[in-house]
Amino acid sequence: MRRVFIFFFAMFSALTAQAESGTVESISGGLYQISTNDFGDSKYSVFTIKLIGTTLKSDVSFIKAGSTFIAECSGVSTADSKGPKAEGTCLVTDADGDKYKLSFSRNNSSNGGVQNWVGLSGKFVGASGNCTYEHRPQAHNGVVYGINPSKCSVTK
């Protein structure tokens, strides 16, 4: 019986030792293309965003500090008497061509929200993340640009 216990303990330890989790901080920025429609007391916007970003800090092995990524996003936002709301999805590709899907949302705040992502290919397969982010838009000559710092708890 003792041998069976030792065998299962060793197998469980080997499986759990491979799990990795930690924190990743990044910043991204880019151009927003927005189409807005006014409906009386509310506005409805559809947007696409192309961002370039870099990892500022990471304590997980599969995302290196200094690594870069491109995010291609689309989403919708509304503004009405309940306040602003935005949500969308991004396909994120790193410099190695590995990909993950990121979903984002923010409610009743023009400055921050949450992101959730799941790995799709390469080093991101089996990985997921839960993040908070800030939304810092700036308009210049009728064009909206944005910078988005984020902090994520990731697991693989």
Secondary structure, 3 states (H helix, E strand, C coil): CHHHHHHHHHHHHHHHHCCCEEEEEEEEEEEEEEEEEEECCEEEEEEEEEEEEEEEEECCCCCCCCCEEEEEEEEEEEEECCEEEEEEEEEEEECCCCEEEEEEEEECCCCEEEEEEEECCHHHCCCEEEEEEECEEEEECCEEEEEEEEEEEEEC
